[in-house]
Amino acid sequence: MRDGHAYLNRSAQYLADKMIEDASRLGINYSRGSIGEHVIDAGANCRGGVDAGLRIIEICMGGLGTASATLGIGKWPFIVNVRSSQPVLACLASQYAGWNLSHEKYFAMGSGPARTLARVEPLFEEILYREPDAESAVVILETATPPPQAIVEKVSKATGFTPEKLTFIYAPTQSLTGAVQIVGRVLEVAMHKAHDLKFPLGDIVDGAGRAPIPAPHPDFLKAMGRTNDAIIYGGTVQLFVRGSSAAARKLAEQLPSHTSRDHGQPFADIFKKFKGDFYAIDPHLFSPAEVIVTAIETGDTFRNGGVHEAMLEQSLG
């Protein structure tokens, strides 16, 4: 941040460059693509790991959030912690995977601060953030393969940058890197559901979340199920909001995942029940298990939901 203004792509580029500098230590691979783009493989054809995943979380948040891993107690003690004092920009303007980057058989949803430059999603009709002096753009992809030339060209056209000014970071769901960066979205899913619930985004002033790191699995469906369940049944988020206690109480009541019609089964089973149609699943399922909302102007705190140990046992094993 400079002069009171957030610079998401500048911050993310700094962190991505640092990631490239530390490639050997992080167990990742860096290369240049066919038309000059920068490409970081963080877990597909390299070992990657927890540190690489934590770096990606902070890059996804445009440098406006912090991520760490701690070892606590219980059956799933290894936990990702994330926090941000600008959660609307960090989570919704940057981290949310809302940009469809597909071409022929290649499919990926793009996240990261490049989204704020492309502005192709309806969400940006509400988020007024602009970064007119960005000099490059960073995109994160949850996939096992680097973006094909057509996707690089699509991002180049949307952001206004030549491929040499674009950095793509990717890691598959089945990798340890991927598992970490996905559960690191625990605060982001809470922010996205708050937006769906029509809670005023400007009233959310700070937030933090945590979720257990599941064991990676070579099967994509099982890996996806575990990472989603880690948030849906094991995630905890605290939000600090402005406004009335009544509004904070209502948010706390509506935000946890147990309010969804599809709550109560492992995510992989839900996905199969809807025949792989991700959009047929109740969107309100994608939220943390436990929510704490503090109304900072009244001093009241409201809690709802809770970690679902039985479901974690069934999913994470």
TAVEN-V126524 format. One record per residue. N is the residue number from 1. RES is the residue in one letter. PSI is psi in radians with two decimals (* if undefined). Layout:
n=N res=RES psi=PSI
n=N res=RES psi=PSI
//
This chain:
n=1 res=M psi=2.48
n=2 res=R psi=2.38
n=3 res=D psi=0.62
n=4 res=G psi=0.17
n=5 res=H psi=2.43
n=6 res=A psi=2.44
n=7 res=Y psi=1.51
n=8 res=L psi=-0.87
n=9 res=N psi=-0.63
n=10 res=R psi=-0.79
n=11 res=S psi=-0.75
n=12 res=A psi=-0.66
n=13 res=Q psi=-0.70
n=14 res=Y psi=-0.78
n=15 res=L psi=-0.63
n=16 res=A psi=-0.72
n=17 res=D psi=-0.68
n=18 res=K psi=-0.63
n=19 res=M psi=-0.73
n=20 res=I psi=-0.74
n=21 res=E psi=-0.61
n=22 res=D psi=0.34
n=23 res=A psi=-0.78
n=24 res=S psi=-0.79
n=25 res=R psi=-0.62
n=26 res=L psi=-0.19
n=27 res=G psi=0.65
n=28 res=I psi=2.92
n=29 res=N psi=2.37
n=30 res=Y psi=2.43
n=31 res=S psi=3.03
n=32 res=R psi=2.40
n=33 res=G psi=-3.13
n=34 res=S psi=-0.42
n=35 res=I psi=0.39
n=36 res=G psi=-0.09
n=37 res=E psi=2.66
n=38 res=H psi=2.33
n=39 res=V psi=2.23
n=40 res=I psi=1.99
n=41 res=D psi=1.95
n=42 res=A psi=0.13
n=43 res=G psi=0.03
n=44 res=A psi=-1.04
n=45 res=N psi=0.64
n=46 res=C psi=2.95
n=47 res=R psi=-0.59
n=48 res=G psi=-2.53
n=49 res=G psi=-2.97
n=50 res=V psi=-0.79
n=51 res=D psi=-0.73
n=52 res=A psi=-0.71
n=53 res=G psi=-0.71
n=54 res=L psi=-0.69
n=55 res=R psi=-0.73
n=56 res=I psi=-0.69
n=57 res=I psi=-0.84
n=58 res=E psi=-0.58
n=59 res=I psi=-0.77
n=60 res=C psi=-0.62
n=61 res=M psi=0.16
n=62 res=G psi=0.50
n=63 res=G psi=0.10
n=64 res=L psi=0.26
n=65 res=G psi=2.83
n=66 res=T psi=2.60
n=67 res=A psi=2.47
n=68 res=S psi=2.89
n=69 res=A psi=2.33
n=70 res=T psi=2.72
n=71 res=L psi=2.05
n=72 res=G psi=-2.38
n=73 res=I psi=2.96
n=74 res=G psi=-3.12
n=75 res=K psi=-0.48
n=76 res=W psi=1.27
n=77 res=P psi=-0.33
n=78 res=F psi=1.99
n=79 res=I psi=2.44
n=80 res=V psi=2.29
n=81 res=N psi=2.30
n=82 res=V psi=2.62
n=83 res=R psi=2.73
n=84 res=S psi=2.43
n=85 res=S psi=0.06
n=86 res=Q psi=1.12
n=87 res=P psi=-0.46
n=88 res=V psi=-0.84
n=89 res=L psi=-0.82
n=90 res=A psi=-0.79
n=91 res=C psi=-0.79
n=92 res=L psi=-0.76
n=93 res=A psi=-0.42
n=94 res=S psi=-1.05
n=95 res=Q psi=-0.56
n=96 res=Y psi=2.31
n=97 res=A psi=1.41
n=98 res=G psi=0.00
n=99 res=W psi=1.98
n=100 res=N psi=1.95
n=101 res=L psi=1.40
n=102 res=S psi=2.60
n=103 res=H psi=2.05
n=104 res=E psi=-2.06
n=105 res=K psi=-0.08
n=106 res=Y psi=2.26
n=107 res=F psi=2.29
n=108 res=A psi=2.59
n=109 res=M psi=2.23
n=110 res=G psi=2.41
n=111 res=S psi=3.04
n=112 res=G psi=3.01
n=113 res=P psi=-0.22
n=114 res=A psi=-0.46
n=115 res=R psi=-0.57
n=116 res=T psi=-0.35
n=117 res=L psi=-0.68
n=118 res=A psi=-0.77
n=119 res=R psi=0.77
n=120 res=V psi=-0.06
n=121 res=E psi=2.52
n=122 res=P psi=-0.48
n=123 res=L psi=-0.58
n=124 res=F psi=0.00
n=125 res=E psi=-0.35
n=126 res=E psi=-0.47
n=127 res=I psi=1.98
n=128 res=L psi=-0.01
n=129 res=Y psi=2.36
n=130 res=R psi=2.58
n=131 res=E psi=1.27
n=132 res=P psi=-0.37
n=133 res=D psi=0.39
n=134 res=A psi=2.54
n=135 res=E psi=-0.09
n=136 res=S psi=3.07
n=137 res=A psi=2.60
n=138 res=V psi=2.32
n=139 res=V psi=2.40
n=140 res=I psi=2.34
n=141 res=L psi=2.31
n=142 res=E psi=1.52
n=143 res=T psi=2.89
n=144 res=A psi=-0.06
n=145 res=T psi=2.61
n=146 res=P psi=2.78
n=147 res=P psi=2.39
n=148 res=P psi=2.92
n=149 res=Q psi=-0.65
n=150 res=A psi=-0.64
n=151 res=I psi=-0.71
n=152 res=V psi=-0.76
n=153 res=E psi=-0.63
n=154 res=K psi=-0.80
n=155 res=V psi=-0.69
n=156 res=S psi=-0.81
n=157 res=K psi=-0.73
n=158 res=A psi=-0.62
n=159 res=T psi=-0.35
n=160 res=G psi=0.19
n=161 res=F psi=2.52
n=162 res=T psi=2.76
n=163 res=P psi=-0.55
n=164 res=E psi=-0.28
n=165 res=K psi=0.18
n=166 res=L psi=2.40
n=167 res=T psi=2.20
n=168 res=F psi=2.25
n=169 res=I psi=2.27
n=170 res=Y psi=2.63
n=171 res=A psi=2.40
n=172 res=P psi=2.73
n=173 res=T psi=-0.57
n=174 res=Q psi=-0.16
n=175 res=S psi=2.81
n=176 res=L psi=-0.69
n=177 res=T psi=-0.84
n=178 res=G psi=-0.75
n=179 res=A psi=-0.75
n=180 res=V psi=-0.83
n=181 res=Q psi=-0.46
n=182 res=I psi=-0.84
n=183 res=V psi=-0.32
n=184 res=G psi=0.02
n=185 res=R psi=0.22
n=186 res=V psi=-0.70
n=187 res=L psi=-0.67
n=188 res=E psi=-0.75
n=189 res=V psi=-0.58
n=190 res=A psi=-0.72
n=191 res=M psi=-0.73
n=192 res=H psi=-0.70
n=193 res=K psi=-0.65
n=194 res=A psi=-0.69
n=195 res=H psi=-0.76
n=196 res=D psi=-0.54
n=197 res=L psi=0.05
n=198 res=K psi=0.41
n=199 res=F psi=2.37
n=200 res=P psi=2.06
n=201 res=L psi=-0.61
n=202 res=G psi=-0.25
n=203 res=D psi=-0.10
n=204 res=I psi=1.94
n=205 res=V psi=-0.29
n=206 res=D psi=2.75
n=207 res=G psi=2.77
n=208 res=A psi=2.69
n=209 res=G psi=2.87
n=210 res=R psi=2.67
n=211 res=A psi=2.59
n=212 res=P psi=2.60
n=213 res=I psi=2.00
n=214 res=P psi=2.79
n=215 res=A psi=2.34
n=216 res=P psi=2.76
n=217 res=H psi=2.41
n=218 res=P psi=-0.41
n=219 res=D psi=2.19
n=220 res=F psi=-0.80
n=221 res=L psi=-0.76
n=222 res=K psi=-0.68
n=223 res=A psi=-0.77
n=224 res=M psi=-0.72
n=225 res=G psi=-0.77
n=226 res=R psi=-0.75
n=227 res=T psi=-0.67
n=228 res=N psi=-0.75
n=229 res=D psi=-0.54
n=230 res=A psi=-0.58
n=231 res=I psi=-0.87
n=232 res=I psi=-0.67
n=233 res=Y psi=-0.18
n=234 res=G psi=-0.03
n=235 res=G psi=2.56
n=236 res=T psi=2.36
n=237 res=V psi=2.44
n=238 res=Q psi=2.27
n=239 res=L psi=2.47
n=240 res=F psi=2.14
n=241 res=V psi=2.68
n=242 res=R psi=2.90
n=243 res=G psi=-2.96
n=244 res=S psi=2.79
n=245 res=S psi=-0.59
n=246 res=A psi=-0.71
n=247 res=A psi=-0.70
n=248 res=A psi=-0.72
n=249 res=R psi=-0.77
n=250 res=K psi=-0.72
n=251 res=L psi=-0.79
n=252 res=A psi=-0.64
n=253 res=E psi=-0.60
n=254 res=Q psi=-0.33
n=255 res=L psi=-0.64
n=256 res=P psi=2.76
n=257 res=S psi=-0.42
n=258 res=H psi=-0.20
n=259 res=T psi=-0.14
n=260 res=S psi=2.54
n=261 res=R psi=-0.43
n=262 res=D psi=0.06
n=263 res=H psi=2.50
n=264 res=G psi=0.04
n=265 res=Q psi=2.70
n=266 res=P psi=2.51
n=267 res=F psi=-0.64
n=268 res=A psi=-0.67
n=269 res=D psi=-0.69
n=270 res=I psi=-0.75
n=271 res=F psi=-0.74
n=272 res=K psi=-0.64
n=273 res=K psi=-0.63
n=274 res=F psi=0.32
n=275 res=K psi=0.67
n=276 res=G psi=0.16
n=277 res=D psi=1.66
n=278 res=F psi=-0.63
n=279 res=Y psi=-0.12
n=280 res=A psi=-0.29
n=281 res=I psi=2.47
n=282 res=D psi=2.06
n=283 res=P psi=-0.37
n=284 res=H psi=-0.13
n=285 res=L psi=-0.53
n=286 res=F psi=1.44
n=287 res=S psi=2.84
n=288 res=P psi=2.76
n=289 res=A psi=-0.64
n=290 res=E psi=2.37
n=291 res=V psi=2.40
n=292 res=I psi=2.18
n=293 res=V psi=2.16
n=294 res=T psi=2.17
n=295 res=A psi=1.83
n=296 res=I psi=-0.33
n=297 res=E psi=-0.25
n=298 res=T psi=-0.31
n=299 res=G psi=0.14
n=300 res=D psi=2.51
n=301 res=T psi=2.38
n=302 res=F psi=2.42
n=303 res=R psi=2.54
n=304 res=N psi=2.67
n=305 res=G psi=-2.95
n=306 res=G psi=2.77
n=307 res=V psi=2.31
n=308 res=H psi=1.55
n=309 res=E psi=-0.67
n=310 res=A psi=-0.71
n=311 res=M psi=-0.65
n=312 res=L psi=-0.70
n=313 res=E psi=-0.72
n=314 res=Q psi=-0.65
n=315 res=S psi=-0.88
n=316 res=L psi=-0.41
n=317 res=G psi=*
//
